[in-house]
């Protein structure tokens, strides 16, 4: 298939695999995955069932805006509640909550952490910019097995790229849902490939090393 064939994606069966998508879609998914990893990997590591884990979660909830409300909501959803004295005992590790309350504390913590990270896109931008070093992008070509045999490109391979300078705009496009901008960014990224860059307009997966 020539590069021009990708302008009519699906003409030769590539759309038979729903995992084959435009790079702008795959890039958005990869950014969402990176954001989720950042939320989890940057969070509290100690399990909530340990004194250390409990105290860390309670400290976060009590010291961050919206934390008390998030905890009260999680407790209410669990059919429970806690008075100020109980909250202090939990915070200082003097009393271990019942399992249902412990789960509510953990839920409230992760909900609030995700909310705080999402409210500050600069955190993700800095993470991806990596001090100017950028982020490794691994581009997986579409699944060729669903393409009509005479039109397959079995020589396509995974292409790694170290990508810089696009991440601020990419995160802004993600947060605003600007799919047109995401397409422009994807075109900029694959322009760094060789003359066969058009074969990566559509992909099966994009991995971010962040």
C-alpha atoms as an extended CHARMM CRD file, in Angstrom:
* protein
*
       210  EXT
         1         1  UNK       CA              0.0000000000        0.0000000000        0.0000000000  PROA      1               0.0000000000
         2         2  UNK       CA              1.3640000000        3.4200000000       -0.8490000000  PROA      2               0.0000000000
         3         3  UNK       CA              1.3120000000        6.2110000000        1.6800000000  PROA      3               0.0000000000
         4         4  UNK       CA             -1.6230000000        7.7570000000       -0.1950000000  PROA      4               0.0000000000
         5         5  UNK       CA             -3.7320000000        4.7290000000        0.6710000000  PROA      5               0.0000000000
         6         6  UNK       CA             -3.9430000000        5.8810000000        4.2710000000  PROA      6               0.0000000000
         7         7  UNK       CA             -6.0300000000        8.8650000000        3.2230000000  PROA      7               0.0000000000
         8         8  UNK       CA             -8.8780000000        6.4130000000        2.6350000000  PROA      8               0.0000000000
         9         9  UNK       CA             -8.4690000000        4.3890000000        5.7870000000  PROA      9               0.0000000000
        10        10  UNK       CA            -10.5570000000        1.2240000000        5.7690000000  PROA      10              0.0000000000
        11        11  UNK       CA            -10.7840000000        0.9390000000        2.0020000000  PROA      11              0.0000000000
        12        12  UNK       CA             -8.7680000000       -2.2830000000        2.1600000000  PROA      12              0.0000000000
        13        13  UNK       CA            -10.0950000000       -3.6190000000        5.4390000000  PROA      13              0.0000000000
        14        14  UNK       CA             -7.9060000000       -1.9450000000        8.0780000000  PROA      14              0.0000000000
        15        15  UNK       CA            -11.0220000000       -0.8530000000        9.9680000000  PROA      15              0.0000000000
        16        16  UNK       CA            -12.0320000000       -4.4700000000       10.5330000000  PROA      16              0.0000000000
        17        17  UNK       CA             -9.9310000000       -4.3090000000       13.7060000000  PROA      17              0.0000000000
        18        18  UNK       CA            -11.5090000000       -1.6930000000       15.9730000000  PROA      18              0.0000000000
        19        19  UNK       CA             -8.1500000000       -1.3100000000       17.6770000000  PROA      19              0.0000000000
        20        20  UNK       CA             -6.7900000000        0.3590000000       14.5440000000  PROA      20              0.0000000000
        21        21  UNK       CA             -7.4130000000        4.0720000000       15.1180000000  PROA      21              0.0000000000
        22        22  UNK       CA             -6.1120000000        7.4360000000       14.0340000000  PROA      22              0.0000000000
        23        23  UNK       CA             -3.0070000000        8.5120000000       15.8900000000  PROA      23              0.0000000000
        24        24  UNK       CA             -4.8330000000       11.4760000000       17.4300000000  PROA      24              0.0000000000
        25        25  UNK       CA             -7.1950000000        9.0520000000       19.1870000000  PROA      25              0.0000000000
        26        26  UNK       CA             -4.3970000000        6.7450000000       20.3130000000  PROA      26              0.0000000000
        27        27  UNK       CA             -2.3670000000        9.7200000000       21.5530000000  PROA      27              0.0000000000
        28        28  UNK       CA             -5.3010000000       10.9340000000       23.6470000000  PROA      28              0.0000000000
        29        29  UNK       CA             -5.6730000000        7.4740000000       25.1750000000  PROA      29              0.0000000000
        30        30  UNK       CA             -1.9410000000        7.3110000000       25.8890000000  PROA      30              0.0000000000
        31        31  UNK       CA             -2.0810000000       10.6680000000       27.6470000000  PROA      31              0.0000000000
        32        32  UNK       CA             -5.0060000000        9.4940000000       29.7670000000  PROA      32              0.0000000000
        33        33  UNK       CA             -3.0540000000        6.3600000000       30.6930000000  PROA      33              0.0000000000
        34        34  UNK       CA             -0.0050000000        8.4620000000       31.6090000000  PROA      34              0.0000000000
        35        35  UNK       CA             -2.1820000000       10.6770000000       33.7720000000  PROA      35              0.0000000000
        36        36  UNK       CA             -3.6660000000        7.6750000000       35.5730000000  PROA      36              0.0000000000
        37        37  UNK       CA             -0.2060000000        6.2160000000       36.1830000000  PROA      37              0.0000000000
        38        38  UNK       CA              1.0260000000        9.5430000000       37.5220000000  PROA      38              0.0000000000
        39        39  UNK       CA             -1.9060000000        9.7590000000       39.9270000000  PROA      39              0.0000000000
        40        40  UNK       CA             -1.3170000000        6.2330000000       41.2120000000  PROA      40              0.0000000000
        41        41  UNK       CA              2.4860000000        6.1140000000       41.2090000000  PROA      41              0.0000000000
        42        42  UNK       CA              2.7720000000        9.4920000000       42.9110000000  PROA      42              0.0000000000
        43        43  UNK       CA              0.2850000000        8.5580000000       45.5790000000  PROA      43              0.0000000000
        44        44  UNK       CA              0.6670000000        7.0100000000       49.0070000000  PROA      44              0.0000000000
        45        45  UNK       CA              2.2750000000        3.5900000000       48.7810000000  PROA      45              0.0000000000
        46        46  UNK       CA              1.4920000000        2.2180000000       52.2500000000  PROA      46              0.0000000000
        47        47  UNK       CA             -1.7720000000        0.2320000000       52.3650000000  PROA      47              0.0000000000
        48        48  UNK       CA             -4.6410000000        1.9580000000       54.1860000000  PROA      48              0.0000000000
        49        49  UNK       CA             -4.7920000000       -0.9620000000       56.6130000000  PROA      49              0.0000000000
        50        50  UNK       CA             -1.4300000000        0.0470000000       58.1000000000  PROA      50              0.0000000000
        51        51  UNK       CA             -1.0660000000        2.8060000000       60.6780000000  PROA      51              0.0000000000
        52        52  UNK       CA              1.2960000000        4.6790000000       58.3960000000  PROA      52              0.0000000000
        53        53  UNK       CA             -1.0280000000        4.3840000000       55.4030000000  PROA      53              0.0000000000
        54        54  UNK       CA             -4.0520000000        5.4580000000       57.4070000000  PROA      54              0.0000000000
        55        55  UNK       CA             -2.3010000000        8.4940000000       58.8880000000  PROA      55              0.0000000000
        56        56  UNK       CA             -0.9490000000        9.5910000000       55.5030000000  PROA      56              0.0000000000
        57        57  UNK       CA             -4.3880000000        9.4200000000       53.9030000000  PROA      57              0.0000000000
        58        58  UNK       CA             -6.0520000000       11.2240000000       56.7650000000  PROA      58              0.0000000000
        59        59  UNK       CA             -3.4020000000       13.9300000000       56.7530000000  PROA      59              0.0000000000
        60        60  UNK       CA             -3.9350000000       14.4760000000       53.0180000000  PROA      60              0.0000000000
        61        61  UNK       CA             -7.7000000000       14.6180000000       53.4160000000  PROA      61              0.0000000000
        62        62  UNK       CA             -7.6130000000       16.9540000000       56.4080000000  PROA      62              0.0000000000
        63        63  UNK       CA             -5.0050000000       19.3400000000       54.9680000000  PROA      63              0.0000000000
        64        64  UNK       CA             -6.2020000000       19.6980000000       51.3630000000  PROA      64              0.0000000000
        65        65  UNK       CA             -9.1550000000       21.7470000000       50.2710000000  PROA      65              0.0000000000
        66        66  UNK       CA            -12.2230000000       19.6060000000       49.7590000000  PROA      66              0.0000000000
        67        67  UNK       CA            -10.7530000000       16.6920000000       51.6780000000  PROA      67              0.0000000000
        68        68  UNK       CA            -13.1920000000       16.7450000000       54.5720000000  PROA      68              0.0000000000
        69        69  UNK       CA            -16.0980000000       16.9390000000       52.1620000000  PROA      69              0.0000000000
        70        70  UNK       CA            -14.7110000000       14.0700000000       50.0750000000  PROA      70              0.0000000000
        71        71  UNK       CA            -14.3530000000       11.9240000000       53.1860000000  PROA      71              0.0000000000
        72        72  UNK       CA            -17.8270000000       12.7650000000       54.4610000000  PROA      72              0.0000000000
        73        73  UNK       CA            -19.2890000000       11.8560000000       51.0760000000  PROA      73              0.0000000000
        74        74  UNK       CA            -17.3920000000        8.5630000000       50.9020000000  PROA      74              0.0000000000
        75        75  UNK       CA            -18.4760000000        7.6550000000       54.4190000000  PROA      75              0.0000000000
        76        76  UNK       CA            -22.0840000000        8.5360000000       53.6350000000  PROA      76              0.0000000000
        77        77  UNK       CA            -21.9660000000        6.3640000000       50.5160000000  PROA      77              0.0000000000
        78        78  UNK       CA            -20.7790000000        3.5350000000       52.7650000000  PROA      78              0.0000000000
        79        79  UNK       CA            -23.6560000000        4.1820000000       55.1720000000  PROA      79              0.0000000000
        80        80  UNK       CA            -21.3640000000        5.5590000000       57.8560000000  PROA      80              0.0000000000
        81        81  UNK       CA            -20.1320000000        8.7850000000       59.4320000000  PROA      81              0.0000000000
        82        82  UNK       CA            -17.4830000000       10.0440000000       61.8570000000  PROA      82              0.0000000000
        83        83  UNK       CA            -17.4870000000       12.7790000000       64.4640000000  PROA      83              0.0000000000
        84        84  UNK       CA            -14.5220000000       15.1770000000       64.9700000000  PROA      84              0.0000000000
        85        85  UNK       CA            -13.0830000000       13.0810000000       67.8080000000  PROA      85              0.0000000000
        86        86  UNK       CA            -13.0830000000        9.9660000000       65.6330000000  PROA      86              0.0000000000
        87        87  UNK       CA            -11.4550000000       11.8580000000       62.7660000000  PROA      87              0.0000000000
        88        88  UNK       CA             -8.6830000000       13.0180000000       65.1070000000  PROA      88              0.0000000000
        89        89  UNK       CA             -8.1410000000        9.4730000000       66.3600000000  PROA      89              0.0000000000
        90        90  UNK       CA             -7.8810000000        8.1960000000       62.7970000000  PROA      90              0.0000000000
        91        91  UNK       CA             -5.5620000000       10.9960000000       61.7840000000  PROA      91              0.0000000000
        92        92  UNK       CA             -3.1300000000       10.3130000000       64.6120000000  PROA      92              0.0000000000
        93        93  UNK       CA             -3.2990000000        6.5520000000       64.2620000000  PROA      93              0.0000000000
        94        94  UNK       CA             -4.8830000000        6.1070000000       67.6720000000  PROA      94              0.0000000000
        95        95  UNK       CA             -7.8050000000        4.0790000000       66.3910000000  PROA      95              0.0000000000
        96        96  UNK       CA             -8.0790000000        1.7980000000       63.3700000000  PROA      96              0.0000000000
        97        97  UNK       CA            -11.3460000000        2.3250000000       61.4600000000  PROA      97              0.0000000000
        98        98  UNK       CA            -13.7190000000       -0.5060000000       60.7420000000  PROA      98              0.0000000000
        99        99  UNK       CA            -13.1270000000       -2.0910000000       57.3060000000  PROA      99              0.0000000000
       100       100  UNK       CA            -16.0480000000       -0.2360000000       55.7290000000  PROA      100             0.0000000000
       101       101  UNK       CA            -14.7050000000        3.0890000000       56.9800000000  PROA      101             0.0000000000
       102       102  UNK       CA            -11.1670000000        2.2110000000       55.9760000000  PROA      102             0.0000000000
       103       103  UNK       CA            -12.3700000000        1.6000000000       52.4340000000  PROA      103             0.0000000000
       104       104  UNK       CA            -14.2130000000        4.9270000000       52.4720000000  PROA      104             0.0000000000
       105       105  UNK       CA            -11.0460000000        6.7360000000       53.5850000000  PROA      105             0.0000000000
       106       106  UNK       CA             -9.0660000000        5.1210000000       50.7870000000  PROA      106             0.0000000000
       107       107  UNK       CA            -11.7470000000        5.9850000000       48.2330000000  PROA      107             0.0000000000
       108       108  UNK       CA            -11.8850000000        9.5960000000       49.4180000000  PROA      108             0.0000000000
       109       109  UNK       CA             -8.1020000000        9.9090000000       49.2570000000  PROA      109             0.0000000000
       110       110  UNK       CA             -7.7770000000        8.6650000000       45.6770000000  PROA      110             0.0000000000
       111       111  UNK       CA            -10.7900000000       10.6750000000       44.5460000000  PROA      111             0.0000000000
       112       112  UNK       CA             -9.3200000000       13.8650000000       45.9800000000  PROA      112             0.0000000000
       113       113  UNK       CA             -5.8220000000       13.1660000000       44.6770000000  PROA      113             0.0000000000
       114       114  UNK       CA             -7.1640000000       12.5530000000       41.1550000000  PROA      114             0.0000000000
       115       115  UNK       CA             -9.2480000000       15.7230000000       41.3620000000  PROA      115             0.0000000000
       116       116  UNK       CA             -6.2570000000       17.8080000000       42.4720000000  PROA      116             0.0000000000
       117       117  UNK       CA             -3.9870000000       16.4450000000       39.7370000000  PROA      117             0.0000000000
       118       118  UNK       CA             -6.6270000000       16.9650000000       37.0590000000  PROA      118             0.0000000000
       119       119  UNK       CA             -7.1800000000       20.5310000000       38.2720000000  PROA      119             0.0000000000
       120       120  UNK       CA             -3.5160000000       21.3480000000       37.6120000000  PROA      120             0.0000000000
       121       121  UNK       CA             -2.5690000000       20.2560000000       34.0770000000  PROA      121             0.0000000000
       122       122  UNK       CA              0.9000000000       21.7350000000       34.5780000000  PROA      122             0.0000000000
       123       123  UNK       CA              1.7800000000       18.6920000000       36.6740000000  PROA      123             0.0000000000
       124       124  UNK       CA              1.2740000000       16.3940000000       33.6840000000  PROA      124             0.0000000000
       125       125  UNK       CA              3.0220000000       18.8530000000       31.3660000000  PROA      125             0.0000000000
       126       126  UNK       CA              6.0960000000       18.9390000000       33.5910000000  PROA      126             0.0000000000
       127       127  UNK       CA              6.0260000000       15.1600000000       33.8490000000  PROA      127             0.0000000000
       128       128  UNK       CA              6.0110000000       14.7290000000       30.0710000000  PROA      128             0.0000000000
       129       129  UNK       CA              8.4650000000       17.5460000000       29.3400000000  PROA      129             0.0000000000
       130       130  UNK       CA             10.8570000000       15.8780000000       31.7840000000  PROA      130             0.0000000000
       131       131  UNK       CA             13.1180000000       18.8800000000       32.2120000000  PROA      131             0.0000000000
       132       132  UNK       CA             13.4020000000       19.4000000000       28.4590000000  PROA      132             0.0000000000
       133       133  UNK       CA             14.3190000000       15.7880000000       27.7490000000  PROA      133             0.0000000000
       134       134  UNK       CA             10.8200000000       14.9390000000       26.5800000000  PROA      134             0.0000000000
       135       135  UNK       CA              9.1020000000       11.5560000000       26.6650000000  PROA      135             0.0000000000
       136       136  UNK       CA              9.7010000000        8.3830000000       24.6930000000  PROA      136             0.0000000000
       137       137  UNK       CA              6.8160000000        7.5370000000       22.3990000000  PROA      137             0.0000000000
       138       138  UNK       CA              6.4540000000        3.9920000000       21.1000000000  PROA      138             0.0000000000
       139       139  UNK       CA              4.2990000000        3.8070000000       17.9770000000  PROA      139             0.0000000000
       140       140  UNK       CA              2.7250000000        0.4600000000       17.1220000000  PROA      140             0.0000000000
       141       141  UNK       CA              1.5400000000        0.0880000000       13.5150000000  PROA      141             0.0000000000
       142       142  UNK       CA             -1.9720000000       -1.0840000000       12.7160000000  PROA      142             0.0000000000
       143       143  UNK       CA             -2.8080000000       -4.7630000000       12.7710000000  PROA      143             0.0000000000
       144       144  UNK       CA             -2.0820000000       -5.7690000000        9.1930000000  PROA      144             0.0000000000
       145       145  UNK       CA             -3.7660000000       -9.1660000000        9.4380000000  PROA      145             0.0000000000
       146       146  UNK       CA             -7.1940000000       -7.6500000000        8.7930000000  PROA      146             0.0000000000
       147       147  UNK       CA             -6.0530000000       -5.7970000000        5.6520000000  PROA      147             0.0000000000
       148       148  UNK       CA             -6.7000000000       -7.3320000000        2.2530000000  PROA      148             0.0000000000
       149       149  UNK       CA             -3.6250000000       -9.4430000000        1.5900000000  PROA      149             0.0000000000
       150       150  UNK       CA             -2.3730000000       -7.6680000000       -1.5500000000  PROA      150             0.0000000000
       151       151  UNK       CA             -2.4610000000       -4.3720000000        0.3700000000  PROA      151             0.0000000000
       152       152  UNK       CA             -0.7220000000       -5.4300000000        3.5710000000  PROA      152             0.0000000000
       153       153  UNK       CA              2.4260000000       -3.7300000000        4.8000000000  PROA      153             0.0000000000
       154       154  UNK       CA              4.0010000000       -6.5520000000        6.7810000000  PROA      154             0.0000000000
       155       155  UNK       CA              7.3110000000       -4.6740000000        6.9500000000  PROA      155             0.0000000000
       156       156  UNK       CA              5.9580000000       -2.0300000000        9.3270000000  PROA      156             0.0000000000
       157       157  UNK       CA              7.4720000000       -2.1820000000       12.7940000000  PROA      157             0.0000000000
       158       158  UNK       CA              7.2330000000       -0.5100000000       16.1780000000  PROA      158             0.0000000000
       159       159  UNK       CA              8.8380000000        2.9170000000       15.9530000000  PROA      159             0.0000000000
       160       160  UNK       CA             10.3380000000        4.5630000000       19.0610000000  PROA      160             0.0000000000
       161       161  UNK       CA             10.7440000000        8.3470000000       19.1840000000  PROA      161             0.0000000000
       162       162  UNK       CA             11.9590000000       10.7370000000       21.8540000000  PROA      162             0.0000000000
       163       163  UNK       CA              9.4010000000       13.5240000000       21.5940000000  PROA      163             0.0000000000
       164       164  UNK       CA              9.9420000000       17.0470000000       22.8890000000  PROA      164             0.0000000000
       165       165  UNK       CA              8.2340000000       20.4200000000       22.6950000000  PROA      165             0.0000000000
       166       166  UNK       CA              4.6760000000       19.2220000000       21.9970000000  PROA      166             0.0000000000
       167       167  UNK       CA              3.5040000000       18.2260000000       25.4450000000  PROA      167             0.0000000000
       168       168  UNK       CA              2.1220000000       21.5310000000       26.6780000000  PROA      168             0.0000000000
       169       169  UNK       CA             -0.1550000000       21.7410000000       23.6590000000  PROA      169             0.0000000000
       170       170  UNK       CA             -1.0160000000       18.0510000000       23.8510000000  PROA      170             0.0000000000
       171       171  UNK       CA             -2.1440000000       18.2830000000       27.4780000000  PROA      171             0.0000000000
       172       172  UNK       CA             -4.1660000000       21.4170000000       26.7040000000  PROA      172             0.0000000000
       173       173  UNK       CA             -5.8150000000       19.5820000000       23.7960000000  PROA      173             0.0000000000
       174       174  UNK       CA             -6.5910000000       16.6440000000       26.0820000000  PROA      174             0.0000000000
       175       175  UNK       CA             -8.1520000000       18.7710000000       28.8050000000  PROA      175             0.0000000000
       176       176  UNK       CA            -10.2570000000       20.8140000000       26.3710000000  PROA      176             0.0000000000
       177       177  UNK       CA            -11.1720000000       17.9060000000       24.0940000000  PROA      177             0.0000000000
       178       178  UNK       CA             -9.6470000000       19.6510000000       21.0740000000  PROA      178             0.0000000000
       179       179  UNK       CA             -9.3730000000       16.7130000000       18.6690000000  PROA      179             0.0000000000
       180       180  UNK       CA             -8.3220000000       18.9620000000       15.7690000000  PROA      180             0.0000000000
       181       181  UNK       CA             -5.3220000000       20.1820000000       17.7420000000  PROA      181             0.0000000000
       182       182  UNK       CA             -4.5060000000       16.6260000000       18.7660000000  PROA      182             0.0000000000
       183       183  UNK       CA             -4.4180000000       15.6630000000       15.0890000000  PROA      183             0.0000000000
       184       184  UNK       CA             -2.0090000000       18.5230000000       14.3430000000  PROA      184             0.0000000000
       185       185  UNK       CA              0.2350000000       17.3670000000       17.1620000000  PROA      185             0.0000000000
       186       186  UNK       CA              0.1940000000       13.7870000000       15.9160000000  PROA      186             0.0000000000
       187       187  UNK       CA              1.1410000000       14.9820000000       12.4250000000  PROA      187             0.0000000000
       188       188  UNK       CA              4.0810000000       16.8570000000       13.9820000000  PROA      188             0.0000000000
       189       189  UNK       CA              5.2080000000       13.7430000000       15.8500000000  PROA      189             0.0000000000
       190       190  UNK       CA              5.1640000000       11.3610000000       12.9010000000  PROA      190             0.0000000000
       191       191  UNK       CA              6.8310000000       13.9490000000       10.6750000000  PROA      191             0.0000000000
       192       192  UNK       CA             10.0440000000       12.9360000000       12.4820000000  PROA      192             0.0000000000
       193       193  UNK       CA              9.7960000000        9.4690000000       10.9640000000  PROA      193             0.0000000000
       194       194  UNK       CA             11.2920000000        8.5960000000        7.5970000000  PROA      194             0.0000000000
       195       195  UNK       CA              9.5380000000        8.9890000000        4.2490000000  PROA      195             0.0000000000
       196       196  UNK       CA              7.0790000000        6.2740000000        5.2500000000  PROA      196             0.0000000000
       197       197  UNK       CA              5.5810000000        8.4670000000        7.9880000000  PROA      197             0.0000000000
       198       198  UNK       CA              2.1190000000        8.2300000000        6.3990000000  PROA      198             0.0000000000
       199       199  UNK       CA              1.9430000000        4.5680000000        7.3540000000  PROA      199             0.0000000000
       200       200  UNK       CA              1.7180000000        5.6620000000       10.9830000000  PROA      200             0.0000000000
       201       201  UNK       CA             -1.1690000000        8.0780000000       10.5710000000  PROA      201             0.0000000000
       202       202  UNK       CA             -3.2950000000        5.2190000000       11.8740000000  PROA      202             0.0000000000
       203       203  UNK       CA             -1.9320000000        2.9370000000       14.5840000000  PROA      203             0.0000000000
       204       204  UNK       CA             -2.9050000000        0.1050000000       16.8960000000  PROA      204             0.0000000000
       205       205  UNK       CA             -1.3300000000        1.5190000000       20.0480000000  PROA      205             0.0000000000
       206       206  UNK       CA              0.8220000000        4.3460000000       21.3780000000  PROA      206             0.0000000000
       207       207  UNK       CA              2.9000000000        3.8460000000       24.4950000000  PROA      207             0.0000000000
       208       208  UNK       CA              4.3730000000        6.6930000000       26.5120000000  PROA      208             0.0000000000
       209       209  UNK       CA              7.4590000000        6.1660000000       28.6250000000  PROA      209             0.0000000000
       210       210  UNK       CA              6.1120000000        8.4010000000       31.3500000000  PROA      210             0.0000000000
